[in-house]
């Protein structure tokens, strides 16, 4: 009888943790930039540095000094005044992200590579259909300002006052870039031009 019970226990499906148990798991203490994006066994990208409230160790709304201190590595670009300026990491992460600083605060970040996954799972190279599956009922499709065949998918925040994601989609229907920020900066088509 004991052997039957032991064998039966092996066939049980794992229990799903309650929301209370998930809430009790502490958040990681600090962000460490990965050298390459992690992928799950299915080949889908896992969580990375991109968040709706910031990127890696920096938060949207941070002052210029807070951004530089949190990033800990040199950032290329000067911020001489309160106008719009772009900062880019040096070294291995130079092509990963561009930080938009306006009023000497982080107001947006841009990604133009397929290594970094947007909050919610979108990324460069995905099709419009794939994005619409990931962000149902929250995406507004608008024409692209410079590409007559292209579009932008502007994903509204799940909570009022949160940041938006804007995916740029080319005439072939694929994502070429995306950005996270609050209005009006997330809607600046030319960035800091």
DAKAGI-V355468 format. One record per pair of residues at least 6 apart in sequence whose ideal C-beta (glycine too) atoms are under 8 Angstrom apart, sorted by sequence separation. I is the first residue (numbers start at 0). GAP is how many residues later the second one is. If there is no record, write none. Layout:
[[I GAP] [I GAP]]
//
This chain:
[[38 6] [39 6] [48 6] [52 6] [53 6] [78 6] [87 6] [99 6] [100 6] [116 6] [143 6] [156 6] [168 6] [169 6] [179 6] [37 7] [38 7] [48 7] [52 7] [58 7] [67 7] [77 7] [88 7] [98 7] [99 7] [110 7] [115 7] [131 7] [142 7] [143 7] [156 7] [167 7] [168 7] [178 7] [36 8] [37 8] [53 8] [57 8] [61 8] [66 8] [76 8] [78 8] [88 8] [99 8] [121 8] [130 8] [142 8] [143 8] [155 8] [166 8] [167 8] [36 9] [57 9] [76 9] [87 9] [98 9] [99 9] [113 9] [121 9] [141 9] [142 9] [154 9] [167 9] [37 10] [76 10] [87 10] [98 10] [99 10] [113 10] [140 10] [141 10] [153 10] [154 10] [166 10] [167 10] [36 11] [58 11] [75 11] [76 11] [86 11] [87 11] [97 11] [112 11] [113 11] [140 11] [153 11] [154 11] [166 11] [57 12] [74 12] [75 12] [85 12] [86 12] [96 12] [97 12] [111 12] [121 12] [140 12] [141 12] [153 12] [154 12] [165 12] [56 13] [57 13] [74 13] [75 13] [85 13] [96 13] [97 13] [110 13] [120 13] [121 13] [127 13] [139 13] [140 13] [152 13] [153 13] [164 13] [165 13] [33 14] [55 14] [56 14] [74 14] [75 14] [85 14] [86 14] [96 14] [97 14] [119 14] [138 14] [139 14] [151 14] [152 14] [164 14] [165 14] [33 15] [55 15] [56 15] [63 15] [73 15] [74 15] [84 15] [85 15] [95 15] [119 15] [138 15] [151 15] [164 15] [32 16] [72 16] [73 16] [83 16] [84 16] [138 16] [139 16] [151 16] [152 16] [163 16] [72 17] [73 17] [83 17] [84 17] [94 17] [95 17] [137 17] [138 17] [151 17] [162 17] [163 17] [30 18] [70 18] [72 18] [75 18] [83 18] [94 18] [134 18] [137 18] [149 18] [150 18] [162 18] [163 18] [82 19] [95 19] [96 19] [149 19] [162 19] [163 19] [66 20] [72 20] [81 20] [95 20] [134 20] [137 20] [149 20] [165 20] [81 21] [131 21] [148 21] [149 21] [164 21] [165 21] [78 22] [81 22] [130 22] [148 22] [163 22] [32 23] [127 23] [146 23] [147 23] [148 23] [162 23] [74 24] [143 24] [146 24] [30 25] [78 25] [127 25] [143 25] [30 26] [143 26] [29 27] [134 30] [66 32] [153 32] [121 33] [153 33] [66 34] [119 35] [130 36] [63 37] [130 38] [66 39] [63 40] [65 40] [55 41] [57 41] [62 41] [63 41] [127 41] [54 42] [62 42] [63 42] [61 43] [121 43] [145 43] [54 44] [60 44] [61 44] [128 44] [130 44] [144 44] [60 45] [119 45] [121 45] [127 45] [59 46] [60 46] [118 46] [126 46] [127 46] [48 47] [58 47] [59 47] [117 47] [126 47] [127 47] [48 48] [57 48] [59 48] [125 48] [126 48] [59 49] [117 49] [124 49] [125 49] [124 50] [123 51] [53 52] [122 52] [123 52] [121 53] [123 53] [54 54] [123 54] [53 55] [122 55] [121 56] [34 57] [49 59] [32 60] [117 60] [49 61] [118 61] [117 62] [111 64] [111 65] [49 66] [110 66] [48 67] [49 67] [51 67] [109 67] [110 67] [47 68] [49 68] [50 68] [109 68] [110 68] [47 69] [49 69] [109 69] [46 70] [108 70] [45 71] [107 71] [108 71] [44 72] [107 72] [108 72] [107 73] [106 74] [107 74] [106 75] [44 76] [43 77] [107 77] [36 78] [44 78] [106 78] [107 78] [35 79] [36 79] [36 80] [107 80] [99 81] [109 81] [101 83] [99 85] [99 88] [101 90] [99 91] [99 92] [97 93] [83 101] [59 103] [83 104] [51 105] [85 105] [85 106] [83 107] [84 107] [83 108] [52 109] [82 109] [51 110] [52 110] [51 111] [51 113] [59 120] [59 121] [59 122] [54 125] [51 128] [50 129] [49 130]]
//
